[in-house]
């Protein structure tokens, strides 16, 4: 199992029927990529950019075609009510179809992120987000512009194309700042 790719380890961690196999895959994901992935229900089509490096993903459900970037935390937001002597806000997030979670976002508690929504880089979300929204800041959201896709699309520019654009930008910057 040591030679398996991130994708293969993800598959064993989330879908294997063998508890020992799941545990070993989870251990290797944490050791190699610094990520933890535990979901009650996760679709096979979920994608992790940058091998989910630095992410902790504990969710009730992650639906089809969700993309999660690095350093993301998805998990519970429970609190103990001392007066009533009971836990509150029990449960983990649900991410609906086609959600994109950008770098460093935090999604916490028994909440739902609606279909086709984007959770922006660094956002902290502890409240439900409606479908077709952009979630940003602390519990802020606004409707997504239907004319644009944000962050991820299967026909993205290649690494070489991005490097060429960056090289041109750096050359222009250097020329202006000599």
Secondary structure, 3 states (H helix, E strand, C coil): CCCCCHHHHHHHHHHCCCHHHHHHHHHHHHHHHCCEEEECCECCCCEEHHHHCCCEEEECEECCCCEECCCCEEECCCEEECCCCEEECCCCCEECCCCEECCCCEEECCCEECCCCEECCCCEECCCECCCEEEECECEEEECCCCCCCCCCCCCCCHHHHHHHHHHHHHHHHHHCC
